[in-house]
């Protein structure tokens, strides 16, 4: 690797060696890299002055960077291979606690709408950029980069966490095949699956589950599992406007996510769904056996959360559907407080009617109806019809409750 150069050493043309090496790396000029490494230690940071570079690149905004980090960040696969062959340490950390592998993932090329415009060079660019990034990842893994190395910062992200946030599905598979721990947690106790569920990235979720992600692993900080996170985001205003998240929820349920699992505060996925009031999410959870009678530590049922918002209450058919699955009807929380939405003047008649019903004992027939509806979700309705005698089926399950006032 040559002897350490004197401060401010220059190449034959009078340009600092560090600057020549940085440009050779960005241009993937292996011959120049080989020559310059004779006078520049391979792991010594490249010091660059703003505006000095003759190469049009982000270099003029940098202070110093290790050669391997420069090649990794800009996805220069040939330069990266050349540096590693000359003994560059793949675990060298920068001032932010990042390795070369982290830099590859943090600067992963993402497709942009501009690439879809006419012009072959624009259409080819994302594929070429993705291939270059994948090649760099492959090279680093083959040369000893640790696939479970955490970022030395508050996040403590693993490469898989970074890949979910910045990468593509092939990255997840490659890292998992190299031994990346798919259920590793970051400083917020989130696994890569939690991160993917929280952004409703179904493709990432599918890949992670195929690689062995635990769909029921709960965050130690909150007790939330991936299903609760996905339901919360899908039930938000943005989720409703974009009609997003149903595929993610179905995916988790299909792979054994516990629909009635509760977090540290006693909240289940149904609480978040009812607070959001998105019918498609509520229907999906009900069909999968979600209970509307589960109470939080504050004594709030999913129906209570639904009644906290006036916009939800105005959807009377959905409210009626929820009430059909509710037994007993508990309108107040543990402190005896009614839901805020139900206290609005426009809902006075409904409030009085529901309070009266909550005080009246339910009939045995009504209790059986509601219990059967909650016994495994409405997807079991046809199965119950086959098992019960016809008269009992008509009496218990076939009759619809009266319309909600």
C-alpha angles and dihedrals in degrees: 000000000000132000122307108272124236116261109280094012114173137208122241092276093056095255117126112264091233092057093047090050093049091052092046089053093050091046091045090231099164094182092056092044091053091050097045093048088066088074102026121062108238095235097040111115118250110239113208132181120223113264095006098105118101089200116085101236142109087277093102089065096053129089101194137340136173114252092241091052092051092051092046096048093050093040096238098164098181092048090048092052091048092052093047091049087055092054104268111167110239090202096058108131127217125216090278093054094254128143125209089263091055091050092052090054097041091055097041112154112248126198114253128199088245090069091064093062119102115283125091095225090057093048092050095047099079094048091048092047092049091049091050092050092047090049090053091049091050092048093050093049091050091051098053105273109160110241092200097049110132125222109256094235141084093283096057088202118180121217089262091056090051092046092054091050100041109011143065135254095266088060091058093050093047093050093045092050088052091055105270110162104244094197096047115134131221128217090285090053090247121144121211087261090056089052092049093046091048089057094038091237100163096180092055091045092052092050094047092049090049087053092054106271113166107238092197099048107126127214108252090217097056108004091238120144127204093268093058091049093049093047092049093053094041090052094051124101091259092049091052095046092049094040086229136156107034092108091051092051092048090049093054093045091048089055095051106273109168104243095201098042112136131213126224090283093050094253118146128195089265091062091058092044093051093046089053092044095211106156097206092056094045092048092050093051093046090052088053095053102265114166122230091195099067112119128213122223086269091055095252120147124202088257089055089054090048091052093052091080125060093209089061095048091055088065093079097173091056092045089051090051091053092047090053088064096043124103124188101018104228112182100175132061127232090284092053093250122146120227112275095235093053090056093064112115093238091064098050095115093047091047092053092047094050093045090052092049091048090058095047117086113244121239120251089247091053092048091051091049094052093043092053091049090054097041097095107333132279090285085077092056095098091047091053090049089056093049101044124074111257096249093050092047092053092045098045109025108013100062117084119222119250115274117275112258 
